[in-house]
């Protein structure tokens, strides 16, 4: 019967390679992922190799299963998608086309991805995706229902995501379609970061996603984000290794610079890609947009000089928001994005620290009926804490004082990680600020003095909010 990995042209060889790698795909090198790879996580036990013909279901005798994904015949999936009719087509990517279908056996609505045999990805990517999504489970990862490997056919069957991809809601929005509001954007960013955190920190060994982009973030009901398309995923470095070396794969505009130049892949490479997507969420711009002016085609290159001048932050917000966002929330979000996009990988934050920051930011819901933000001098729309009267006490210390809360100065985000540095909005304002500013002399000194007062006030308020948020979080656990 078709549908098992024994049907691969060289599947027996692939499955038996164990932890040395998976062979397949034109030009593919040996990869650190195979049937011998074992994962452990919060929701998935470690799974080892077994007979490749028993991959379709978990054994009932308590032995370790190989792959829990269900197998389908090509005939079943053709029937589910009405023989892959054009009306069922959802989209097309590097793997191939994706169709909406309904399984006749269960009535479940699914998304069926069919491999383009002339496409950029091949058997190796297909096998990696089946392995990854069969072994790793998290609310922010898309669920793999099953696969088909009949003859030379390669198909993947996922849960259907009714709201499409994040890209569909950010770029080239058709007339009449409502753009994402600020609260939804922060919710999506926080959820996507949690999915990445699971791959980096909970999976053992860690997994480098390698293809984090807006089109790979799918949206369930209520704009709940889930990462999809794991064909390029790699096992991260373990032990005393700092990186893994591999072919440069991914999408232009999202790849970290050190990976694009050297092929050295680390967990921080994913953090950079996350920063690009987060910047897309904030600005509404594409990572690469050749329709824009020469200096604005690359999103990160356009944003870097703007990061240095806080007064220009409002110009970076998506015009479709029409000013309906919290001014301080915008500053804080851009600070997080800027640090994720640091050129030096070691200075980027760990994804766990990003999750802490964005969880706080997403918890501070903005009232869309509030007056639109138009000035960088505007106050925060975040409700003040009842304890805000304490702000002068909290703000009396030095600005270099350690703040143990996600206050988005994020001065101590590097603690416990390999970044080993403090980072935050103040860092962004200091970088080349004197050379960028046209103000000089006495006026410049006055402006700096005013800026210091603003920083002290905002730092005090943020510290209070952060402490209250952390206390509420611990109280609910």
LONU-136974 format. One line per 5 residues: number of its first residue (from 1); for each residue x negated, y, z of C-alpha. Coordinates in steps of 0.02 Angstrom, whole numbers, m for minus. Last residue first. Example, Ala and Ser with C-alpha at 12.3 -4.5 7.8 and 13.67 -1.06 7.14 Angstrom:
2> m684/m53/357 | m615/m225/390
END
This chain:
477> m7/1537/1888 | 118/1681/1894 | 29/1771/2036 | m137/1758/1945 | m65/1849/1795
472> 19/1980/1902 | m145/2014/1992 | m240/2025/1827 | m114/2148/1757 | m122/2254/1914
467> m312/2259/1910 | m315/2300/1725 | m188/2438/1742 | m285/2517/1886 | m450/2504/1793
462> m372/2576/1637 | m309/2726/1732 | m479/2760/1809 | m570/2736/1644 | m446/2849/1556
457> m474/2989/1681 | m663/2972/1681 | m668/2962/1491 | m560/3115/1471 | m672/3213/1590
452> m827/3158/1494 | m746/3208/1329 | m710/3381/1398 | m893/3399/1447 | m950/3337/1276
447> m837/3465/1192 | m905/3603/1301 | m1084/3553/1260 | m1045/3550/1074 | m970/3722/1081
442> m1127/3786/1166 | m1242/3729/1026 | m1186/3610/891 | m1030/3540/811 | m1046/3457/640
437> m1044/3285/722 | m1118/3135/632 | m1298/3163/685 | m1248/3185/866 | m1131/3036/868
432> m1264/2917/800 | m1197/2780/913 | m1134/2864/1072 | m949/2855/1027 | m955/2670/991
427> m1045/2631/1153 | m914/2729/1251 | m778/2623/1172 | m848/2465/1244 | m997/2352/1267
422> m1108/2283/1401 | m1238/2157/1348 | m1287/1976/1377 | m1213/1911/1215 | m1243/1734/1271
417> m1092/1733/1382 | m1069/1738/1569 | m1053/1926/1571 | m1039/1997/1395 | m870/2075/1428
412> m942/2183/1567 | m914/2357/1497 | m752/2311/1412 | m706/2496/1402 | m555/2401/1356
407> m489/2392/1532 | m492/2202/1534 | m537/2202/1719 | m694/2189/1825 | m761/2363/1791
402> m948/2377/1825 | m1000/2557/1856 | m1093/2636/1712 | m966/2776/1713 | m1022/2820/1888
397> m894/2819/2025 | m755/2944/2060 | m636/2867/1934 | m567/2737/2052 | m528/2864/2187
392> m457/2988/2064 | m349/2848/1994 | m270/2803/2160 | m113/2899/2119 | m93/2778/1976
387> m34/2649/2101 | 140/2643/2032 | 55/2598/1869 | 76/2710/1718 | 180/2654/1575
382> 76/2633/1416 | 112/2772/1293 | m64/2835/1319 | m97/3019/1304 | m121/3114/1144
377> m288/3195/1108 | m315/3088/954 | m161/3175/885 | m17/3109/782 | 67/2975/889
372> 251/2953/849 | 378/2998/985 | 438/2843/1076 | 572/2738/992 | 445/2602/950
367> 415/2579/1138 | 242/2500/1151 | 215/2338/1244 | 63/2326/1356 | 53/2136/1363
362> m25/2130/1189 | m171/2236/1251 | m197/2125/1402 | m194/1968/1297 | m308/2057/1174
357> m444/2089/1303 | m439/1916/1380 | m436/1835/1207 | m586/1939/1154 | m681/1879/1307
352> m642/1699/1260 | m698/1735/1082 | m873/1776/1146 | m923/1955/1114 | m1037/2010/972
347> m1210/2070/1019 | m1291/1902/979 | m1224/1904/801 | m1312/2066/755 | m1208/2158/626
342> m1075/2200/755 | m903/2165/684 | m828/2088/842 | m884/2245/933 | m795/2358/810
337> m634/2257/818 | m627/2269/1008 | m659/2456/1005 | m529/2476/868 | m400/2391/978
332> m444/2502/1126 | m432/2663/1027 | m266/2608/950 | m198/2560/1120 | m251/2731/1184
327> m146/2812/1050 | 2/2697/1075 | 80/2656/906 | 219/2729/800 | 119/2851/694
322> 208/2801/534 | 158/2619/560 | 155/2605/370 | 8/2725/370 | m97/2586/450
317> m211/2666/580 | m385/2718/524 | m348/2904/518 | m300/2896/702 | m478/2839/742
312> m561/2991/662 | m579/3087/825 | m666/2935/899 | m815/2962/786 | m937/2818/771
307> m807/2689/719 | m772/2796/565 | m947/2762/498 | m917/2573/509 | m739/2571/441
302> m772/2591/255 | m911/2460/256 | m795/2342/353 | m651/2364/231 | m752/2345/71
297> m665/2441/m69 | m669/2608/21 | m828/2690/m40 | m792/2655/m224 | m611/2714/m219
292> m476/2583/m197 | m410/2457/m323 | m555/2338/m287 | m484/2296/m117 | m590/2180/m10
287> m542/2150/172 | m370/2218/130 | m303/2372/220 | m158/2378/343 | m271/2474/462
282> m243/2387/628 | m199/2214/563 | m337/2220/433 | m459/2269/570 | m403/2116/667
277> m435/2011/513 | m611/2080/495 | m646/2058/680 | m590/1877/671 | m717/1849/533
272> m852/1919/647 | m796/1806/789 | m803/1657/672 | m986/1692/637 | m1010/1709/826
267> m976/1522/840 | m1134/1496/739 | m1180/1460/558 | m1351/1485/481 | m1328/1490/292
262> m1461/1627/284 | m1386/1779/198 | m1199/1742/204 | m1214/1671/380 | m1309/1824/444
257> m1183/1941/362 | m1028/1858/438 | m908/1801/303 | m738/1889/290 | m763/2001/139
252> m800/1856/22 | m708/1699/76 | m788/1543/147 | m936/1434/107 | m1124/1460/123
247> m1199/1287/123 | m1250/1229/295 | m1369/1259/439 | m1302/1237/614 | m1342/1361/750
242> m1420/1387/922 | m1469/1208/960 | m1514/1171/1141 | m1371/1050/1165 | m1234/1066/1036
237> m1213/1174/881 | m1039/1186/807 | m945/1052/711 | m890/1121/545 | m723/1176/472
232> m713/1205/284 | m556/1101/255 | m470/1170/409 | m328/1259/317 | m212/1326/452
227> m217/1436/607 | m49/1466/690 | 33/1633/733 | 202/1654/819 | 292/1788/720
222> 456/1754/811 | 483/1598/707 | 319/1530/640 | 183/1630/555 | 33/1559/462
217> m142/1628/481 | m244/1561/335 | m197/1706/220 | m262/1830/349 | m436/1756/356
212> m537/1636/465 | m627/1515/349 | m777/1451/447 | m674/1367/586 | m826/1323/691
207> m778/1177/804 | m849/1145/976 | m899/968/1025 | m790/956/1126 | m640/1062/1086
202> m593/1182/1226 | m715/1326/1202 | m738/1357/1016 | m586/1273/938 | m471/1325/1080
197> m539/1503/1074 | m498/1511/889 | m318/1466/924 | m315/1593/1065 | m383/1727/948
192> m240/1692/827 | m116/1716/969 | m193/1880/1026 | m199/1950/850 | m19/1898/813
187> 44/1979/973 | m55/2137/938 | 23/2150/765 | 196/2115/833 | 181/2256/960
182> 120/2379/829 | 262/2350/706 | 246/2237/554 | 313/2314/395 | 498/2301/350
177> 530/2238/174 | 635/2358/71 | 505/2382/m63 | 385/2234/m76 | 235/2226/42
172> 73/2218/m56 | m27/2179/99 | 14/2154/282 | 165/2039/293 | 115/1914/158
167> m64/1914/222 | m2/1854/391 | 60/1698/305 | 235/1631/277 | 379/1672/393
162> 460/1500/389 | 305/1398/434 | 343/1219/380 | 256/1082/478 | 118/1011/372
157> 98/873/242 | m68/854/152 | m90/782/m22 | m233/696/m114 | m192/592/m269
152> m333/488/m342 | m250/324/m299 | m122/362/m165 | m207/465/m28 | m56/548/53
147> m58/645/215 | 35/670/377 | 125/785/497 | m18/907/523 | 33/1038/652
142> m33/1215/628 | m149/1275/766 | m92/1409/888 | 10/1294/999 | m142/1178/1012
137> m186/1005/950 | m354/941/886 | m381/760/834 | m261/740/689 | m289/920/632
132> m476/898/623 | m478/726/544 | m350/767/410 | m438/931/371 | m609/849/361
127> m543/715/243 | m470/841/122 | m626/950/130 | m734/797/87 | m618/740/m50
122> m626/904/m144 | m620/1092/m131 | m654/1218/m268 | m518/1158/m385 | m517/1039/m533
117> m432/900/m433 | m309/1028/m366 | m258/947/m203 | m73/952/m161 | m13/1044/m5
112> 160/994/54 | 251/1109/175 | 388/1025/275 | 574/1029/312 | 624/876/412
107> 768/772/345 | 695/618/428 | 673/488/290 | 712/605/145 | 573/724/194
102> 619/901/142 | 499/1004/37 | 415/1172/18 | 267/1167/m98 | 84/1218/m79
97> m33/1223/m228 | m218/1184/m226 | m363/1178/m105 | m429/1352/m144 | m256/1428/m128
92> m82/1428/m205 | 87/1479/m141 | 261/1426/m87 | 314/1328/m241 | 486/1248/m218
87> 565/1340/m364 | 421/1283/m474 | 472/1102/m450 | 353/981/m366 | 457/826/m409
82> 602/888/m306 | 481/927/m163 | 534/783/m50 | 552/663/m196 | 373/698/m252
77> 319/676/m71 | 397/504/m57 | 331/448/m227 | 155/501/m180 | 164/382/m34
72> 154/451/141 | 40/416/289 | 74/482/464 | m67/567/559 | m131/479/715
67> m307/450/651 | m426/328/735 | m329/274/889 | m420/220/1049 | m354/56/1115
62> m197/54/1223 | m122/m99/1143 | 6/0/1045 | m112/62/911 | m91/242/853
57> m24/258/678 | m82/288/500 | m266/253/526 | m254/66/535 | m335/29/367
52> m492/123/418 | m527/m4/556 | m582/95/707 | m689/244/748 | m679/345/906
47> m554/460/984 | m581/569/1135 | m416/616/1212 | m317/762/1145 | m220/893/1240
42> m348/979/1349 | m492/932/1237 | m607/789/1192 | m668/754/1018 | m764/605/955
37> m853/599/788 | m883/423/725 | m757/444/585 | m859/586/516 | m915/763/545
32> m1089/833/547 | m1095/853/360 | m1207/769/232 | m1215/883/81 | m1074/908/m41
27> m1119/940/m222 | m951/880/m282 | m838/826/m141 | m874/674/m36 | m985/605/100
22> m941/627/281 | m1080/641/405 | m1204/558/521 | m1072/538/655 | m1000/383/574
17> m1053/344/396 | m931/198/392 | m782/305/346 | m868/385/199 | m938/222/129
12> m769/139/138 | m690/295/65 | m791/297/m93 | m648/308/m218 | m528/342/m77
7> m389/213/m59 | m466/146/101 | m416/313/174 | m235/257/184 | m88/315/80
2> m63/175/m42 | 0/0/0
END
